[in-house]
């Protein structure tokens, strides 16, 4: 039995350290996260959530991640036959991770998204990539900043700026909108560094499920006291969007933590530049008054260039966690 589990772990590790599989998984996660921007904007409209109704926004976020945690627990136990139990000494770390990656990140994210455009939110969310790369430089001796990584970051960020450089470009800034999106990126980066450490001793799916469960309960408890009766207009479309948003979170976080366990945080985080690009494109396709532009495709090329440069950096040496 033990050798069977060990064999399965070796097979999983071989996929999660394979350069091409890492690229596919990282891009898939980034596009899933990108789809959250338009889906949440449409969800707010469908549920009748007003931009200034923080309680409703927080409760909606909490319910989304609670459902996501239940999905992951079910898959972990029934699909992978993996025990969801963790050691008592790890629980405080998981609680801190839940606070950072779920409670705080999405408190800032949901409220910021409600006070800015889907495109601008997608652009500002890219700040998390910079924060991760800088924090990884100080946290890990084998994940230092160098000229290739800097070039990759510049190319990626140039692509993100390109998306918003059209006729709707604006330097307007508010803490409730743009400020909250930047803070969301900062706490997300801190959570990424912590998650990499915890994933060395906790299965990535178990880690994700506990993080989401603990973080979602905190969000729900924070939002319920201020929730007004009949605030949320639950429709069939709203339920479908809620289930999809829970699914995308469960899938993206689980797979991301899996590759994060075996790869360098500062290198794979560059793939997250694809999140705001896909988010902007999908926002233009799904949200009224937001449109596709040539800038988006130029941005896509720049982001791809940044990813290639950073990926080439790790090509000549063995991948290490």
Secondary structure in CASP SS format (residue, H / E / C, confidence):
PFRMAT SS
TARGET T0000
AUTHOR 0000-0000-0000
METHOD secondary structure of the structure
MODEL  1
X C 1.00
X H 1.00
X H 1.00
X H 1.00
X H 1.00
X H 1.00
X H 1.00
X H 1.00
X H 1.00
X H 1.00
X H 1.00
X H 1.00
X H 1.00
X H 1.00
X H 1.00
X H 1.00
X H 1.00
X C 1.00
X H 1.00
X H 1.00
X H 1.00
X H 1.00
X H 1.00
X H 1.00
X H 1.00
X H 1.00
X H 1.00
X H 1.00
X H 1.00
X H 1.00
X H 1.00
X H 1.00
X H 1.00
X H 1.00
X H 1.00
X H 1.00
X H 1.00
X H 1.00
X H 1.00
X H 1.00
X H 1.00
X H 1.00
X H 1.00
X H 1.00
X H 1.00
X H 1.00
X H 1.00
X C 1.00
X C 1.00
X C 1.00
X C 1.00
X C 1.00
X C 1.00
X H 1.00
X H 1.00
X H 1.00
X H 1.00
X H 1.00
X H 1.00
X H 1.00
X H 1.00
X H 1.00
X H 1.00
X H 1.00
X H 1.00
X H 1.00
X H 1.00
X H 1.00
X H 1.00
X H 1.00
X H 1.00
X H 1.00
X H 1.00
X H 1.00
X H 1.00
X H 1.00
X H 1.00
X H 1.00
X H 1.00
X C 1.00
X C 1.00
X C 1.00
X C 1.00
X C 1.00
X C 1.00
X C 1.00
X C 1.00
X H 1.00
X H 1.00
X H 1.00
X H 1.00
X H 1.00
X H 1.00
X H 1.00
X H 1.00
X H 1.00
X H 1.00
X H 1.00
X H 1.00
X H 1.00
X H 1.00
X H 1.00
X H 1.00
X H 1.00
X H 1.00
X H 1.00
X H 1.00
X H 1.00
X H 1.00
X H 1.00
X H 1.00
X H 1.00
X H 1.00
X H 1.00
X C 1.00
X C 1.00
X C 1.00
X H 1.00
X H 1.00
X H 1.00
X H 1.00
X H 1.00
X H 1.00
X H 1.00
X C 1.00
X C 1.00
X H 1.00
X H 1.00
X H 1.00
X H 1.00
X H 1.00
X H 1.00
X H 1.00
X H 1.00
X H 1.00
X H 1.00
X H 1.00
X H 1.00
X H 1.00
X C 1.00
X C 1.00
X C 1.00
X C 1.00
X C 1.00
X C 1.00
X C 1.00
X H 1.00
X H 1.00
X H 1.00
X H 1.00
X H 1.00
X H 1.00
X H 1.00
X H 1.00
X H 1.00
X H 1.00
X H 1.00
X H 1.00
X H 1.00
X H 1.00
X H 1.00
X H 1.00
X H 1.00
X C 1.00
X C 1.00
X C 1.00
X C 1.00
X C 1.00
X C 1.00
X C 1.00
X C 1.00
X C 1.00
X C 1.00
X C 1.00
X H 1.00
X H 1.00
X H 1.00
X H 1.00
X H 1.00
X H 1.00
X H 1.00
X H 1.00
X H 1.00
X H 1.00
X H 1.00
X H 1.00
X H 1.00
X H 1.00
X H 1.00
X H 1.00
X H 1.00
X H 1.00
X H 1.00
X H 1.00
X H 1.00
X H 1.00
X H 1.00
X H 1.00
X C 1.00
X C 1.00
X C 1.00
X C 1.00
X C 1.00
X H 1.00
X H 1.00
X H 1.00
X H 1.00
X H 1.00
X H 1.00
X H 1.00
X H 1.00
X H 1.00
X H 1.00
X H 1.00
X H 1.00
X H 1.00
X H 1.00
X H 1.00
X H 1.00
X H 1.00
X H 1.00
X H 1.00
X H 1.00
X H 1.00
X C 1.00
X C 1.00
X C 1.00
X C 1.00
X C 1.00
X C 1.00
X C 1.00
X C 1.00
X C 1.00
X C 1.00
X C 1.00
X H 1.00
X H 1.00
X H 1.00
X H 1.00
X H 1.00
X H 1.00
X H 1.00
X H 1.00
X H 1.00
X H 1.00
X H 1.00
X H 1.00
X H 1.00
X H 1.00
X H 1.00
X H 1.00
X H 1.00
X H 1.00
X H 1.00
X H 1.00
X H 1.00
X H 1.00
X H 1.00
X H 1.00
X H 1.00
X H 1.00
X H 1.00
X C 1.00
X C 1.00
X H 1.00
X H 1.00
X H 1.00
X H 1.00
X H 1.00
X H 1.00
X H 1.00
X H 1.00
X H 1.00
X H 1.00
X H 1.00
X H 1.00
X H 1.00
X H 1.00
X H 1.00
X H 1.00
X H 1.00
X H 1.00
X H 1.00
X H 1.00
X H 1.00
X H 1.00
X C 1.00
X C 1.00
X C 1.00
X C 1.00
X C 1.00
X C 1.00
X C 1.00
X H 1.00
X H 1.00
X H 1.00
X H 1.00
X H 1.00
X H 1.00
X H 1.00
X H 1.00
X H 1.00
X H 1.00
X H 1.00
X H 1.00
X H 1.00
X H 1.00
X H 1.00
X H 1.00
X H 1.00
X H 1.00
X H 1.00
X H 1.00
X C 1.00
X C 1.00
X C 1.00
X C 1.00
X C 1.00
X C 1.00
X C 1.00
X C 1.00
END
